[in-house]
Amino acid sequence: MPEARIVWRGKQLNKRTVAMVEAAEKLYHSKFAILQGSYNKGGVEASAETHDGGGAIDIDVASKSAAQRVAVVKAMRQVGFAAWLRTPAQGNWPYHVHGIAVGDKDLSRGAAHQVAEYRRKRNGLANRGKDDGPPGYYAMTWELYLKAHPSAQPTPDSTISLAAMAYARTHDVMTGVWAADRARVMAWAAHPKVGAISKHETVPAPGVPWHLHFRQVMTKVQQHFKIHPTATFYPAVADLMKRYGYTIVA
């Protein structure tokens, strides 16, 4: 499945990349200013299409000292980014740290090439120069970092969008954040503490459209909790989920 896309600090990214950035910020002990995010096809010619897909991010370091710039690169590499300091001497761009999340499912072809170059200890530029960043992290991935630092595991998302639930009632194909919301509702309904549906009912039976299945599940939830059965995710269902710690947004 593709990564779950979100808008974070005004930039298009995905949840995995955001979690990695937040972990890198903790190592650096300060938040980053983001110049460019992901999923920006054709947006910046100088990026060589690396930002067309997911996992790509540029961090503004123009106002930082030389030591601080290196520290940002190191923090990003520590959590699984293929990251380099980019300077005005290298191209038509300001000082920034360019990062590609190793292992991201949505990498563009250009971004995947840069990851391969990083692992070859190169600079990720067209000249294929020697890597000029802090060494020792070429094999690191986000998953390996989490295994070594369990406390860095991001808090599971417990937000449910009302718009997503309204969409799920009439549509079968859902991707990204809204698809994740629908999956969370299904998992909640099947949780042993809820018990409104069985585990195998978290996905439709063969031949049953997703939107019909979603309505059936909503009806079972409402019958289980003895509230008016409407086959919709209406306020009473939202209130139920709030009791279990979920956040309901528009």
N, C-alpha and C positions, 0 to 999 in steps of 0.2 A: 504493500500500500504506500502511496505517496505521503510525504510529511504533511502535518497539519499547519496550514498557513494562518498567520495572524498579522495584524498591524500593531507594531510595538514601537513606541516613541516616534510615531509618525512614519515608520518605514515598514515595507512589506518584508516579512521574514517568516520563518517557521518556528514552531515551539522548541524543537531540538536546538536550533541555532541560538534562540533567546536564552535557553537554559545554560548553554555553553558560555555565552557572553556574560551572564550574571555570575557564573562561577569564576570567570577570568577577572571580572571587576572585584570580586572578593579577594582574589590573590593580589591584585594591584592596589587594593584599599581605596578605590575611587571609581565613580561611574565614568563611562566612556561617552563621548559625543559621536553620534553616528552620522557619517557623510552619505553613505549609500547602502541600501539594503539588497534584498534578493528579488527574484522574479521581475526584473526590470529589462525585459527584452529590447535590445536596441537603444536603451536609454542613454548609455554613455559609451561612445565609440572607443575611447581609450582603454576601456575595461577588457577588450578582446573577447567579448561575449561571456566572460566569467560570471557576470551578474544576471545572466538570462534565466538561470534556474535558481534552485535553493542553495542554502549553505554559504552564500557569499556575503561579505560585509566589509565596509571600509570605515575605519575609526579615525577621527580627526586628531592629529597630534601636532598641528602646525605651531601651537603656542607652547609646546612642551620642550624641556631641555633634551639634550642628546641622551642622557641617562634615562630619563622618563620614557622616551620613545622606545628604547631597548627594553625597558621593563614592561611596557604594554605588549610588545611582540612576545616576550618570554611568557607572560601570563596567558596569552592566547594559545601559544604552543603547548603549554602545560596541560590545557584542558582538551586538546585534540584539534586545534586549528592548524592548517598549513598557513603560516602567517609570515609576512615580511614587512619591513619598513620601506615605503616608497618615498623617494625624494624628488624634488624638482629637477635634479640633474639627470634623472632616469627617464623623464617624460614630461608631457604637458599636464602636470598635476601638482597640487600642493603636498606638503608633508602629510602622509597618512599611513596607517597600517592596514594592509590588505590581507583579509583572512578568508580561507575556504574551510568549511567544516568537513573534516575527513570522515567519510562514511555516510554523508548525507544522501538520502535516496533520490533527491531531486537535482543533483548537480548537473550543470550544463556540460557539454563536451569540453569546453574551454576550461571550466573549473576542475573537471576530472583530470585533465592533462596537467594542470598546475599541481594537483595533489601528487601525481606520479613524479613530477619534476622535484617536488619537495622531498619525496622519499629517496630521490637520487642525489639529494643534497645540493640542489641547484636553486637559482633565485626566482624561478617561475616567470621570467621575462623572455622575450623573443631571442635575446642574445645567449640564453642558456648559461649564464655565468654561474660561478660558484655561490652557494648559499652564503649570505652575509649576516645571518641572524644567530641568536643563541643556539648552540648545538645540543644534541642529546634527547630531542623529543620527536624524532622523525617517525617513530613507530606508534606514537601516542594516538589514541582515539578517545572520544567522549565516553564510550562504554568502559574502556580500560581505566580512565580517570575515575569514573563512578565506582568501579570495583575497588579501587584503592582508597577512595574517599567517599564512603557511603553517606556521610552527612551532607554531601553536595547534591544528593538526589533531590530534584525539584519536587515541591509539594504537588500531589496529584490535582489536576484541574477538576473542580467540582461545580463549575458554572454551566448552567443550562439556559439557552436562548429561547425565549418564547417565539421569536420569528422562525427559528429553526424547527421548533415543534409544529408550528402551523404549516410550514413547508413540508414536513415529513408526512403530514396527513394526506397530501395530494400528489406527492412526487416520490419516485422510486430511487433515482440517482441523487446521492448527496456526497459531497467531497469536503475535504478540509475540516475546518472547525465545526461546521454544522453536522457533518457526518459523525464527528467525535461526540457531539452533544446527543445525537440519537442513540449512539452506542452506549453512552453513559446511562441514559434513561432505561434502556433495555437491561443493562447490567444491574442497575438499582432494583428494578422490578423482580429480577431473578435472585437477588441476594437472599441468603437464608434468613436474615432478619426481617425481610419484607415478605418473600414467598408468594408474590402475586402470580408469577409464572414460573415454569421450570427452566432449567439452564438451557435446554435445547431450543426453547422458544425465543432466545435472544436474536435469532435469525429466522427468516421465513422458511417454511417448508418448500420443497421443490415445486415450482410452478405458481407459487403465491406471490403476487407483487408486494414490494416493500410497503407501499402506502396502505394497502389493505391489512397487511400484517400489523402495522403500527396501530391502526384503529382497533384491531382485535386485542392487542396488548393493552391499550388504554382502557378498553371496556373491562378487561379482566382486572386491571388495577382498581378501577372504580367499584367493581362488584366486590373485590376482596376487602376494600376499606369501607364498603357500604355507603358510598356516595353516589350521587345521580349519574347513571351511565350514559355518557354522550359520545363516547369513542373519540373524544378530543382531549388535548392537554389543556384543560381549563383551570381557572384559579384554585379550585379545590385540590387538584393534583399538584400544582405548584406549591401550595401550602404543605402538602404531605412531604414533598421532597425537602422543603426548608427544615422540617423537623429532623431530617436525617443529615443536616449540615450542608445542603446544597444551596448555592446562590442562584437566584433566578433573575435574569436580565431581559431587557426588551429584545 
